[in-house]
Amino acid sequence: MIYKFYKDENGYEKWLIDNKPGYVFNHFGTAEMTKMHHATCYTLQTLKHQGSRTNYEKICSIDYKELEQEANRVTRNKWSKCNVCF
């Protein structure tokens, strides 16, 4: 199942806590910044972004293949995996 979070910090934080083996797709406007992360990636938890993490869309799932398909659909295959957690 795909979950989308935009301007929903509480929902996103709860999803991260409840789905540690999952994945998060940061859907920015540019291919360079649009990344797939493991839900436990420390780059998703930086303090400087606390309270504004969902100012851009987060697309989440515990199923990598499902999330990969969604990422390809919304970006026309213009994204990459995080260099830290993958």
N, C-alpha and C positions, 0 to 999 in steps of 0.2 A: 504494500500500500504506500502511496506517495502522500507526503504531508508538505504543505507549503506554508511558509511563515513570512509575512510582510507586515511590519509595524505591529508585531506581536511578540514582544520580548518574553513575556511569561510563558506563553505556549511553546516557544522555541526552547527556552531553558528547561521546561518540564520534559519535552521530547528528548533532549540531550541526556538528561538524568535517567530517563526510563529506557533509553535505547543505546546503551554504550557500544554494542557491537554494530551499530548502524553507520550510515554514511550521510554526509552533508554536501550538497552542491551549492556553492556560492554563485548566484546568478547576477553578475555585474553586467555592465554594458559593453565591456571589451573582452576579447578573447584572452588577452594576457592575464587578466585578473580573474576570469571565470574559472574556478577550480573545484575539483572533487576532493573531499577530505574524509578521513575516518572521523566518526563522531567524537572520538577522544583526542583529536589533534589539538595540541596546545595553542596553535595559532587561532583557533576558534574562540579561545577563552581569554584573550588579552584584556587587561583591566581598562586600557584606554578606550576600548570600544564598548565597555559595559553600558547598557542602556540604549545603545544605538546599533546593535548587531543586526537587527532586522529592518534597518533603513533601506536595505536592498533585499531582494528575495532570497530566502533559504529554502531549498527543496530537499527533503529528507526522506530516507527509507532505510529499512533494515535489509532490503534486498538490493544488492549492488547492481545486478543485471537490469532490474526494473528502473533503478535510478539512472543508470547509464543510458538507457533508451530514452528516458525523459530528458536528460541533459542534451543528448543528440538532437532530439526533436525541437527543443526550445532555442538551441544555439546553432543549429545546422552544422553540428560536429565541430564547433569552434570553442573548445575548452581543453583543459589539461588537468592532470593529477597533481596534487600538492607534492612538492619536492621534499617536504618534511615528513609526512606520514605515509606516503606510498613508496 
